[in-house]
Amino acid sequence: MSASLNKVIMIGNLTSDPELQYTSSGTARTRFSIAINRQYKDKSGQLQEDVTFVPVVAWGSQAENCANYLSKGRSVAVEGRLRIDSFENQDGEKKKVVEVVAQNVQFLGGGRQSDSAGTVPVKNERPANGDEEVPF
């Protein structure tokens, strides 16, 4: 058996709000696309910018978190695997779909319903009697 690795790590900004759907079995699936900017100097030394748009799909509870806490323009780091599917459309043309299947989506920067560190808010749990426990 030969060695193989299919791993993608990228950071970019959402190009639109995520789209949440559920499969017939009830599994959450969220699709979104991120824009990844790259700057480089051309042969004449002029600074150029290139943008790559990458479709991403997340599944399960991660898909629900993405749909609830991400929005257009939000920065994310995505770790996952590359998936390429081929199919034939109704006109008989062969088409390819390329997407990243997210295994981990890290919310970066500020955004809707998050603090300045980009983390999802956690319910502040305090003892019912109002006394706070001191951790030392």
N, CA and C atoms as an extended XYZ file, in Angstrom:
408
Properties=species:S:1:pos:R:3:atomname:S:1:resname:S:1:resid:I:1 pbc="F F F"
N         0.841       -1.177        0.000 N   MET     1
C         0.000        0.000        0.000 CA  MET     1
C         0.888        1.242        0.000 C   MET     1
N         0.580        2.183       -0.872 N   SER     2
C         1.393        3.397       -0.953 CA  SER     2
C         0.865        4.464       -0.007 C   SER     2
N         1.750        5.355        0.394 N   ALA     3
C         1.374        6.442        1.291 CA  ALA     3
C         0.602        7.502        0.522 C   ALA     3
N        -0.346        8.136        1.191 N   SER     4
C        -1.085        9.230        0.566 CA  SER     4
C        -1.543       10.201        1.644 C   SER     4
N        -1.775       11.430        1.237 N   LEU     5
C        -2.217       12.460        2.161 CA  LEU     5
C        -3.103       13.431        1.409 C   LEU     5
N        -4.246       13.732        1.970 N   ASN     6
C        -5.163       14.703        1.386 CA  ASN     6
C        -5.520       15.675        2.492 C   ASN     6
N        -4.793       16.775        2.608 N   LYS     7
C        -4.988       17.733        3.682 CA  LYS     7
C        -4.887       19.145        3.122 C   LYS     7
N        -5.854       19.971        3.488 N   VAL     8
C        -5.895       21.357        3.051 CA  VAL     8
C        -6.009       22.241        4.284 C   VAL     8
N        -5.196       23.291        4.342 N   ILE     9
C        -5.297       24.292        5.402 CA  ILE     9
C        -5.314       25.650        4.715 C   ILE     9
N        -6.328       26.449        4.989 N   MET    10
C        -6.431       27.753        4.338 CA  MET    10
C        -7.121       28.758        5.239 C   MET    10
N        -6.807       30.023        5.012 N   ILE    11
C        -7.430       31.123        5.743 CA  ILE    11
C        -7.979       32.086        4.706 C   ILE    11
N        -9.220       32.501        4.899 N   GLY    12
C        -9.840       33.431        3.965 CA  GLY    12
C       -11.072       34.057        4.573 C   GLY    12
N       -11.813       34.803        3.752 N   ASN    13
C       -13.036       35.489        4.183 CA  ASN    13
C       -14.231       34.936        3.430 C   ASN    13
N       -15.334       34.751        4.146 N   LEU    14
C       -16.549       34.247        3.522 CA  LEU    14
C       -17.038       35.217        2.453 C   LEU    14
N       -17.441       34.680        1.309 N   THR    15
C       -17.926       35.502        0.205 CA  THR    15
C       -19.423       35.766        0.305 C   THR    15
N       -20.123       34.981        1.120 N   SER    16
C       -21.560       35.173        1.354 CA  SER    16
C       -21.922       34.439        2.646 C   SER    16
N       -23.143       34.630        3.113 N   ASP    17
C       -23.584       33.928        4.313 CA  ASP    17
C       -23.647       32.426        4.042 C   ASP    17
N       -23.328       31.588        5.037 N   PRO    18
C       -23.400       30.131        4.859 CA  PRO    18
C       -24.831       29.679        4.601 C   PRO    18
N       -24.977       28.578        3.874 N   GLU    19
C       -26.288       27.996        3.565 CA  GLU    19
C       -26.419       26.662        4.292 C   GLU    19
N       -27.337       26.603        5.250 N   LEU    20
C       -27.566       25.394        6.051 CA  LEU    20
C       -28.704       24.593        5.457 C   LEU    20
N       -28.486       23.283        5.291 N   GLN    21
C       -29.519       22.355        4.850 CA  GLN    21
C       -29.398       21.090        5.686 C   GLN    21
N       -30.438       20.304        5.666 N   TYR    22
C       -30.422       19.023        6.364 CA  TYR    22
C       -30.678       17.909        5.364 C   TYR    22
N       -29.940       16.820        5.510 N   THR    23
C       -30.166       15.656        4.657 CA  THR    23
C       -31.464       14.984        5.080 C   THR    23
N       -31.930       14.039        4.291 N   SER    24
C       -33.179       13.334        4.624 CA  SER    24
C       -33.064       12.569        5.941 C   SER    24
N       -31.829       12.233        6.340 N   SER    25
C       -31.635       11.539        7.617 CA  SER    25
C       -31.453       12.506        8.782 C   SER    25
N       -31.498       13.818        8.498 N   GLY    26
C       -31.419       14.812        9.565 CA  GLY    26
C       -30.031       15.349        9.858 C   GLY    26
N       -29.038       15.009        9.051 N   THR    27
C       -27.676       15.498        9.258 CA  THR    27
C       -27.540       16.904        8.676 C   THR    27
N       -26.960       17.809        9.472 N   ALA    28
C       -26.768       19.187        9.021 CA  ALA    28
C       -25.612       19.256        8.027 C   ALA    28
N       -25.807       20.079        6.968 N   ARG    29
C       -24.764       20.338        5.984 CA  ARG    29
C       -24.781       21.832        5.667 C   ARG    29
N       -23.644       22.468        5.818 N   THR    30
C       -23.534       23.886        5.510 CA  THR    30
C       -22.500       24.075        4.417 C   THR    30
N       -22.866       24.869        3.434 N   ARG    31
C       -21.948       25.208        2.346 CA  ARG    31
C       -21.654       26.699        2.400 C   ARG    31
N       -20.381       27.037        2.188 N   PHE    32
C       -19.977       28.431        2.065 CA  PHE    32
C       -18.723       28.476        1.203 C   PHE    32
N       -18.368       29.656        0.774 N   SER    33
C       -17.190       29.836       -0.051 CA  SER    33
C       -16.308       30.881        0.608 C   SER    33
N       -14.995       30.683        0.513 N   ILE    34
C       -14.079       31.685        1.059 CA  ILE    34
C       -13.191       32.233       -0.059 C   ILE    34
N       -12.823       33.486        0.092 N   ALA    35
C       -11.903       34.141       -0.824 CA  ALA    35
C       -10.533       34.194       -0.154 C   ALA    35
N        -9.521       33.747       -0.882 N   ILE    36
C        -8.152       33.742       -0.379 CA  ILE    36
C        -7.341       34.689       -1.250 C   ILE    36
N        -6.810       35.740       -0.639 N   ASN    37
C        -6.043       36.757       -1.353 CA  ASN    37
C        -4.562       36.414       -1.345 C   ASN    37
N        -3.915       36.719       -2.462 N   ARG    38
C        -2.471       36.501       -2.578 CA  ARG    38
C        -1.876       37.705       -3.283 C   ARG    38
N        -0.822       38.257       -2.705 N   GLN    39
C        -0.122       39.366       -3.338 CA  GLN    39
C         1.231       38.880       -3.848 C   GLN    39
N         1.626       39.399       -4.998 N   TYR    40
C         2.914       39.040       -5.571 CA  TYR    40
C         3.386       40.184       -6.464 C   TYR    40
N         4.673       40.172       -6.796 N   LYS    41
C         5.224       41.162       -7.716 CA  LYS    41
C         5.367       40.523       -9.090 C   LYS    41
N         4.903       41.225      -10.106 N   ASP    42
C         5.041       40.724      -11.468 CA  ASP    42
C         6.457       40.978      -11.986 C   ASP    42
N         6.708       40.648      -13.253 N   LYS    43
C         8.053       40.772      -13.824 CA  LYS    43
C         8.583       42.195      -13.776 C   LYS    43
N         7.676       43.177      -13.836 N   SER    44
C         8.113       44.576      -13.811 CA  SER    44
C         8.247       45.121      -12.389 C   SER    44
N         7.981       44.278      -11.398 N   GLY    45
C         8.116       44.703      -10.008 CA  GLY    45
C         6.864       45.336       -9.420 C   GLY    45
N         5.775       45.369      -10.198 N   GLN    46
C         4.519       45.938       -9.723 CA  GLN    46
C         3.794       44.927       -8.834 C   GLN    46
N         3.231       45.433       -7.740 N   LEU    47
C         2.489       44.582       -6.818 CA  LEU    47
C         1.149       44.207       -7.444 C   LEU    47
N         0.868       42.925       -7.502 N   GLN    48
C        -0.376       42.405       -8.068 CA  GLN    48
C        -1.129       41.643       -6.985 C   GLN    48
N        -2.432       41.520       -7.154 N   GLU    49
C        -3.240       40.755       -6.213 CA  GLU    49
C        -4.069       39.737       -6.981 C   GLU    49
N        -4.110       38.544       -6.437 N   ASP    50
C        -4.856       37.449       -7.037 CA  ASP    50
C        -5.813       36.913       -5.974 C   ASP    50
N        -7.023       36.574       -6.355 N   VAL    51
C        -7.999       36.032       -5.412 CA  VAL    51
C        -8.444       34.661       -5.893 C   VAL    51
N        -8.447       33.689       -4.986 N   THR    52
C        -8.933       32.348       -5.273 CA  THR    52
C       -10.185       32.119       -4.435 C   THR    52
N       -11.246       31.652       -5.081 N   PHE    53
C       -12.508       31.367       -4.393 CA  PHE    53
C       -12.629       29.864       -4.209 C   PHE    53
N       -12.808       29.427       -2.950 N   VAL    54
C       -12.820       28.001       -2.640 CA  VAL    54
C       -14.142       27.628       -1.959 C   VAL    54
N       -14.900       26.703       -2.552 N   PRO    55
C       -16.118       26.223       -1.895 CA  PRO    55
C       -15.778       25.258       -0.758 C   PRO    55
N       -16.528       25.380        0.354 N   VAL    56
C       -16.299       24.566        1.548 CA  VAL    56
C       -17.630       23.953        1.972 C   VAL    56
N       -17.593       22.716        2.449 N   VAL    57
C       -18.776       22.078        3.026 CA  VAL    57
C       -18.413       21.555        4.412 C   VAL    57
N       -19.293       21.816        5.387 N   ALA    58
C       -19.105       21.323        6.757 CA  ALA    58
C       -20.324       20.468        7.116 C   ALA    58
N       -20.127       19.499        7.980 N   TRP    59
C       -21.184       18.549        8.339 CA  TRP    59
C       -21.434       18.534        9.842 C   TRP    59
N       -22.630       18.090       10.232 N   GLY    60
C       -22.980       17.852       11.635 CA  GLY    60
C       -23.058       19.117       12.464 C   GLY    60
N       -22.642       19.009       13.723 N   SER    61
C       -22.730       20.154       14.634 CA  SER    61
C       -21.822       21.295       14.177 C   SER    61
N       -20.712       20.967       13.541 N   GLN    62
C       -19.840       22.015       13.003 CA  GLN    62
C       -20.571       22.811       11.925 C   GLN    62
N       -21.381       22.141       11.118 N   ALA    63
C       -22.171       22.819       10.088 CA  ALA    63
C       -23.163       23.786       10.727 C   ALA    63
N       -23.810       23.354       11.805 N   GLU    64
C       -24.765       24.225       12.497 CA  GLU    64
C       -24.064       25.425       13.121 C   GLU    64
N       -22.884       25.214       13.714 N   ASN    65
C       -22.122       26.328       14.288 CA  ASN    65
C       -21.719       27.327       13.209 C   ASN    65
N       -21.281       26.836       12.071 N   CYS    66
C       -20.902       27.729       10.970 CA  CYS    66
C       -22.104       28.553       10.523 C   CYS    66
N       -23.251       27.910       10.381 N   ALA    67
C       -24.452       28.626        9.936 CA  ALA    67
C       -24.903       29.659       10.963 C   ALA    67
N       -24.742       29.346       12.254 N   ASN    68
C       -25.209       30.242       13.310 CA  ASN    68
C       -24.269       31.416       13.573 C   ASN    68
N       -22.963       31.225       13.402 N   TYR    69
C       -22.007       32.231       13.846 CA  TYR    69
C       -21.171       32.873       12.747 C   TYR    69
N       -21.263       32.380       11.527 N   LEU    70
C       -20.494       32.975       10.437 CA  LEU    70
C       -21.404       33.805        9.543 C   LEU    70
N       -20.820       34.803        8.910 N   SER    71
C       -21.557       35.623        7.953 CA  SER    71
C       -20.574       36.163        6.920 C   SER    71
N       -21.102       36.728        5.858 N   LYS    72
C       -20.287       37.262        4.767 CA  LYS    72
C       -19.201       38.194        5.315 C   LYS    72
N       -17.976       38.008        4.832 N   GLY    73
C       -16.854       38.849        5.230 CA  GLY    73
C       -16.059       38.329        6.401 C   GLY    73
N       -16.598       37.387        7.157 N   ARG    74
C       -15.931       36.860        8.346 CA  ARG    74
C       -14.706       36.051        7.961 C   ARG    74
N       -13.625       36.209        8.693 N   SER    75
C       -12.398       35.447        8.457 CA  SER    75
C       -12.483       34.096        9.148 C   SER    75
N       -12.028       33.057        8.446 N   VAL    76
C       -12.013       31.716        9.003 CA  VAL    76
C       -10.742       30.993        8.574 C   VAL    76
N       -10.326       30.062        9.409 N   ALA    77
C        -9.285       29.104        9.045 CA  ALA    77
C        -9.986       27.770        8.868 C   ALA    77
N        -9.747       27.124        7.755 N   VAL    78
C       -10.397       25.846        7.452 CA  VAL    78
C        -9.323       24.790        7.275 C   VAL    78
N        -9.524       23.683        7.962 N   GLU    79
C        -8.662       22.515        7.802 CA  GLU    79
C        -9.552       21.380        7.340 C   GLU    79
N        -9.142       20.690        6.299 N   GLY    80
C        -9.987       19.611        5.797 CA  GLY    80
C        -9.295       18.839        4.691 C   GLY    80
N       -10.125       18.288        3.817 N   ARG    81
C        -9.599       17.486        2.710 CA  ARG    81
C       -10.241       17.944        1.408 C   ARG    81
N        -9.519       17.788        0.329 N   LEU    82
C        -9.995       18.159       -0.987 CA  LEU    82
C       -10.856       17.034       -1.552 C   LEU    82
N       -11.999       17.404       -2.116 N   ARG    83
C       -12.907       16.419       -2.714 CA  ARG    83
C       -13.222       16.871       -4.137 C   ARG    83
N       -13.041       15.967       -5.103 N   ILE    84
C       -13.330       16.264       -6.497 CA  ILE    84
C       -14.294       15.213       -7.018 C   ILE    84
N       -15.440       15.679       -7.509 N   ASP    85
C       -16.448       14.789       -8.088 CA  ASP    85
C       -16.614       15.100       -9.565 C   ASP    85
N       -16.836       14.086      -10.360 N   SER    86
C       -17.125       14.253      -11.774 CA  SER    86
C       -18.527       13.748      -12.050 C   SER    86
N       -19.216       14.426      -12.940 N   PHE    87
C       -20.550       13.985      -13.325 CA  PHE    87
C       -20.855       14.485      -14.731 C   PHE    87
N       -21.929       13.957      -15.301 N   GLU    88
C       -22.380       14.383      -16.606 CA  GLU    88
C       -23.684       15.148      -16.436 C   GLU    88
N       -23.768       16.358      -17.016 N   ASN    89
C       -24.999       17.137      -16.879 CA  ASN    89
C       -26.046       16.656      -17.884 C   ASN    89
N       -27.197       17.324      -17.920 N   GLN    90
C       -28.312       16.899      -18.785 CA  GLN    90
C       -27.965       16.990      -20.267 C   GLN    90
N       -27.003       17.856      -20.603 N   ASP    91
C       -26.582       18.010      -22.000 CA  ASP    91
C       -25.477       17.039      -22.388 C   ASP    91
N       -25.098       16.154      -21.468 N   GLY    92
C       -24.057       15.171      -21.738 CA  GLY    92
C       -22.645       15.694      -21.561 C   GLY    92
N       -22.509       16.910      -21.023 N   GLU    93
C       -21.185       17.481      -20.792 CA  GLU    93
C       -20.616       16.975      -19.479 C   GLU    93
N       -19.322       16.644      -19.509 N   LYS    94
C       -18.666       16.212      -18.273 CA  LYS    94
C       -18.304       17.441      -17.451 C   LYS    94
N       -18.626       17.416      -16.162 N   LYS    95
C       -18.361       18.520      -15.244 CA  LYS    95
C       -17.599       17.987      -14.048 C   LYS    95
N       -16.837       18.891      -13.408 N   LYS    96
C       -16.131       18.549      -12.170 CA  LYS    96
C       -16.536       19.542      -11.096 C   LYS    96
N       -16.681       19.033       -9.892 N   VAL    97
C       -16.958       19.867       -8.726 CA  VAL    97
C       -15.798       19.669       -7.765 C   VAL    97
N       -15.181       20.777       -7.366 N   VAL    98
C       -14.070       20.748       -6.423 CA  VAL    98
C       -14.508       21.496       -5.178 C   VAL    98
N       -14.344       20.877       -4.012 N   GLU    99
C       -14.683       21.539       -2.751 CA  GLU    99
C       -13.798       20.998       -1.646 C   GLU    99
N       -13.721       21.762       -0.563 N   VAL   100
C       -13.006       21.318        0.625 CA  VAL   100
C       -14.030       20.821        1.629 C   VAL   100
N       -13.854       19.602        2.100 N   VAL   101
C       -14.694       19.054        3.157 CA  VAL   101
C       -14.018       19.402        4.473 C   VAL   101
N       -14.655       20.296        5.228 N   ALA   102
C       -14.044       20.826        6.447 CA  ALA   102
C       -14.053       19.788        7.558 C   ALA   102
N       -12.922       19.636        8.213 N   GLN   103
C       -12.824       18.814        9.410 CA  GLN   103
C       -12.734       19.703       10.641 C   GLN   103
N       -12.243       20.941       10.434 N   ASN   104
C       -12.155       21.913       11.523 CA  ASN   104
C       -12.286       23.309       10.926 C   ASN   104
N       -13.212       24.102       11.473 N   VAL   105
C       -13.375       25.488       11.053 CA  VAL   105
C       -13.145       26.361       12.275 C   VAL   105
N       -12.133       27.205       12.198 N   GLN   106
C       -11.802       28.117       13.295 CA  GLN   106
C       -12.272       29.506       12.917 C   GLN   106
N       -13.127       30.099       13.741 N   PHE   107
C       -13.632       31.439       13.489 CA  PHE   107
C       -12.545       32.435       13.893 C   PHE   107
N       -12.201       33.360       13.008 N   LEU   108
C       -11.164       34.346       13.267 CA  LEU   108
C       -11.777       35.743       13.295 C   LEU   108
N       -11.159       36.646       14.028 N   GLY   109
C       -11.642       38.024       14.068 CA  GLY   109
C       -13.021       38.130       14.669 C   GLY   109
N       -13.579       39.326       14.629 N   GLY   110
C       -14.924       39.553       15.173 CA  GLY   110
C       -15.976       39.134       14.177 C   GLY   110
N       -17.181       39.051       14.653 N   GLY   111
C       -18.289       38.691       13.781 CA  GLY   111
C       -19.565       38.653       14.570 C   GLY   111
N       -20.628       38.278       13.919 N   ARG   112
C       -21.912       38.287       14.606 CA  ARG   112
C       -21.916       37.278       15.740 C   ARG   112
N       -22.431       37.689       16.852 N   GLN   113
C       -22.592       36.868       18.050 CA  GLN   113
C       -21.282       36.255       18.537 C   GLN   113
N       -20.191       37.013       18.453 N   SER   114
C       -18.939       36.505       18.985 CA  SER   114
C       -18.211       37.622       19.695 C   SER   114
N       -17.253       37.248       20.532 N   ASP   115
C       -16.460       38.270       21.211 CA  ASP   115
C       -15.295       38.673       20.309 C   ASP   115
N       -14.457       39.582       20.777 N   SER   116
C       -13.381       40.109       19.941 CA  SER   116
C       -12.326       39.066       19.608 C   SER   116
N       -12.249       37.990       20.366 N   ALA   117
C       -11.279       36.944       20.069 CA  ALA   117
C       -11.791       35.981       19.013 C   ALA   117
N       -13.056       36.127       18.609 N   GLY   118
C       -13.610       35.281       17.568 CA  GLY   118
C       -14.107       33.942       18.059 C   GLY   118
N       -14.309       33.787       19.334 N   THR   119
C       -14.798       32.525       19.849 CA  THR   119
C       -16.306       32.575       20.020 C   THR   119
N       -16.919       31.417       19.970 N   VAL   120
C       -18.358       31.331       20.156 CA  VAL   120
C       -18.676       31.566       21.616 C   VAL   120
N       -19.675       32.419       21.909 N   PRO   121
C       -19.978       32.691       23.310 CA  PRO   121
C       -20.462       31.437       24.036 C   PRO   121
N       -20.084       31.327       25.299 N   VAL   122
C       -20.483       30.208       26.144 CA  VAL   122
C       -21.371       30.764       27.245 C   VAL   122
N       -22.437       30.043       27.547 N   LYS   123
C       -23.336       30.482       28.595 CA  LYS   123
C       -22.563       30.596       29.909 C   LYS   123
N       -22.732       31.728       30.567 N   ASN   124
C       -22.047       31.970       31.834 CA  ASN   124
C       -22.780       31.189       32.925 C   ASN   124
N       -22.183       30.099       33.381 N   GLU   125
C       -22.825       29.263       34.378 CA  GLU   125
C       -22.329       29.644       35.766 C   GLU   125
N       -23.245       30.021       36.625 N   ARG   126
C       -22.922       30.369       38.010 CA  ARG   126
C       -23.754       29.471       38.927 C   ARG   126
N       -23.275       29.239       40.114 N   PRO   127
C       -24.058       28.446       41.055 CA  PRO   127
C       -25.425       29.088       41.284 C   PRO   127
N       -26.447       28.270       41.479 N   ALA   128
C       -27.821       28.744       41.622 CA  ALA   128
C       -27.989       29.688       42.812 C   ALA   128
N       -27.198       29.529       43.857 N   ASN   129
C       -27.346       30.367       45.043 CA  ASN   129
C       -26.640       31.713       44.900 C   ASN   129
N       -26.012       31.973       43.753 N   GLY   130
C       -25.353       33.252       43.519 CA  GLY   130
C       -23.917       33.300       43.994 C   GLY   130
N       -23.459       32.295       44.760 N   ASP   131
C       -22.072       32.264       45.237 CA  ASP   131
C       -21.166       31.805       44.092 C   ASP   131
N       -20.093       32.498       43.929 N   GLU   132
C       -19.123       32.088       42.913 CA  GLU   132
C       -18.016       31.291       43.579 C   GLU   132
N       -17.615       30.240       42.907 N   GLU   133
C       -16.494       29.451       43.425 CA  GLU   133
C       -15.192       30.088       42.989 C   GLU   133
N       -14.242       30.192       43.892 N   VAL   134
C       -12.945       30.714       43.573 CA  VAL   134
C       -12.059       29.548       43.172 C   VAL   134
N       -11.367       29.651       42.017 N   PRO   135
C       -10.624       28.506       41.489 CA  PRO   135
C        -9.311       28.198       42.189 C   PRO   135
N        -9.019       28.775       43.362 N   PHE   136
C        -7.763       28.471       44.050 CA  PHE   136
C        -7.975       28.316       45.529 C   PHE   136
